[in-house]
């Protein structure tokens, strides 16, 4: 059991930061100003549980596989809900995310860039799943927003006989580009602006800076590859637009 007294400074910092977040958003009359604080609370609880669970299963391939499946399921549901829930859309989101993730991790472990072991599979898989979820959400939402903003243009192309995917090609390309901007900027500024979590975690775990850097570069490349596949496949699946979509 962790020493509660030792955890007191951590809990105090989290509480103050959450209160500061709520105060700033409430003061500016931002909608759903409690959402970030609730997300922090949920994150704390989930990390506490997963830390206790993983301590006993991180060396078991079966349990690690189950943990990754749970992560992927939650990520797929979360991304779908951001794009308006339906079982059909869930299937599309899950399939496109799975394509990007599976191709990427197959390359990473198949080439031997990272050792194929339960702990590394969990680390790389979890990072790639989380970032694919974010990119899928950003791509899907940006596509719908672009189609709504430029509906006159889309409708004009449809009237001229273009297929739905041809009519929304410009919006699809914009959506993919926009969705990849955060990951691209993170990759470009790694080591200059930020020290990514995988890099810092590897050093804290005892790896040399060179080894930690090698691991981080592979992770960043994995995020970009999986995100690109996910975004392009998802927008291609969503691009069959024949009527004006509802706002998200």
N, C-alpha and C positions, 0 to 999 in steps of 0.2 A: 504493500500500500504506500502511495506517496505521502510524504510529510506535508500535512496541511499548512503548517507554519511556513514551510519553504515555498509553498504555492501562493501565499498571501500577496506578495508583491505583484505576481503575475495577474492574479484575479483583480487586484486593485487597479492595475494599469488598464486591463480590459474594460472594467466598469467605467473608468474615467473616459477612456477613448469612445466608448459607446455613448455615454452621456453627452460628450462633446459633439459627436456626430448628430445625435437627435436634436440637441440645442441649436446647432447651426441650421439644420434643415427646417426645423420648426420655426425658427426666427425668420427664415426667408420664405415661409409659407409654401414649401415644396410639397407636392402631393406624396402621399405614402411615406411621410418622414420617419415613421417608425421601422420601415422595412429593413434598412441597413443594420439597425441595432438588433432586430430580431434575427437577421442573418448571422450576426456575430454570435449571438447566444446559441443559435442552432449549430453553428460551426464548432463552438466550444464543446457542446455536448456530444456532437458526432465524433470529433477528434478524440475526446476522452474515451468514448466507447471503443473506437477503432484501435486506439493505442493499446488498450487492455487486450483486445481480441488478437491483434496481430502479434503481440508478444509471444503467443502460444502457437500460432499457425504459420508464421512467416517461412518456416523451413519445409512446410508440407505442400507439395505441388497441387494436391486436390483442393485444399482449403484456399490456397492462393488463387487457383482458377475460379473457385466459387466467389471469392472476394472481388475479382475482376469482373465477373458476370454481374454481380450486384451493382458495382460501380457503373458499368455500361448501361444497365437497365435504368438506373436512376438518372443518368446523364441523358439518355434518350427521352425519357418522360419529361424531364425538365426542359429540354430544348423544344419538344413538341408543344408543351403548354405555352411557351413564349410565342408560338406561331399559330395559335388557336387549335385546341385539342380535337382530334378525331382519330379513330383507330387506323384509318387509312394513312393519315399523315404521320402517325407514330411509326407505322411500318416503313414509310419512305425515309423518315429521319433516321431510324435505327439501321436500315439497310445501307444508307449512304455513309453514316458514321462508321459502321462495321467495315465497309470497303476500305476506307482510308486507314483505319486503325490496323486491320489485319495485314494489308500490304506493307505498311510501314514497319510493324514489329517483325514481320517475316524477313525483311531486308536487314534490320538491325541485328537480329539474332542469327539469321542465316549466314551473314558474312562474318560473324564472329566479332563484330565491332564491340559488342558487349556480351559478357558471359551469359549463357542461357541457364539461369538458375531461378528458383522461386523468388528470391528477394529482388533480383534485378528485373524479373518479369513483372513483379508487382509495382516496382518503382517506375519503370519506363511505361508500363501499361497504364498506370494511374495518371501519370502526367499527360500522356497522349490522349487518353479518354477525356480528361477534363478540358483540355484545350480544344479538342474536336467539338465538344459540346458548345463551347463559347463561340467558335467559328461558325458552327451550324446555325446557332441562334442569330448571330449578327448577319450572316448571309441571307437567311430567310426573311428576317425583318426588313433589312435594307431593300431586298427585292420587292417586297409588297409595297413598301413606302415609295420606291422609285416608280413602280407601275401606277400607283395612285396619283403621284405628282405629275406624271407624264401620260396620263390616260388618253388625252386627246391625240397624242402622237401614236400610241399603241393602237387606238381605235382606227386611226387613219390608215395605218399599215394593214390592219385586218380588212378594212373596206377595199383596199387595193388588191386583195387576194393573197396577202402573206399568210403563212401558217402562224399559229399562235406563238411558237418558239421563235420564228423569224421576227415577229412583231415586237417581241420583248427581248431581243438579243442585246440591245444596248443596255437595258436595265439589268439584265443578267450579268453582263460584264462589269458594270458598276458595282453590283452587289458583291460579287466575288472579290473584287479589288478592295472594297471597303472592309469586308470581313477579315481580310488578311493583314490590314494595316497594323493592328496592335502586335501581332506575332512578328511581323516584319520589323517593326521598330524595336521590339525587344531583342531580336536577333542582331540587328545592326548596332545597337548600343550596349550589348553585353560586354562587361568589363570596363566600359567608359562611364556609363550612367548607373547601371545596376549590377549587382552580383546575384545572379539567379539562385533560386532555392536549391536546385539540384547541385550546383557547384558548392555552395556553402555547406549543404548537408553532407556532401562527400568528404569535404575537408574536416568537418566536425566528426565524421565517422572514422577518421584516421588516414584517409587517402592523401597522397601528395598533391600539391597544387597542380602539377602537370597531369596527373591521373584524373583529378577532379575536373580540370578543364577539358580533357578528352571526353569524359562522360557527358559534360554539359553541352559540348558541341554536337555530339550525336543526338542528344535529347532535343536540342533546338532544330536540327535538321529534320528530326522525326516529326516535330510539331508542324513545321512548314509543309512537309510532304503530306501528312495525314490531313491537315487542314485544307490544303489545296484540293485533294481528292474529294473530301467531304463537301466542300463548298461548291465545286463544279458539278458534282453528281446531284447534290440536293437542288441546286437552282435549275439544273436541267430537268429534274423531276417536277419542279414547281412551275416550270415555264409554259405549260400548256394552258395559257390564260385566254378565255374567250369572253368573259364578262368582267366587269369592274369588280375587283376584290373588295371585301369589307375591311375597314381599318382594323389593325391589330389592337 
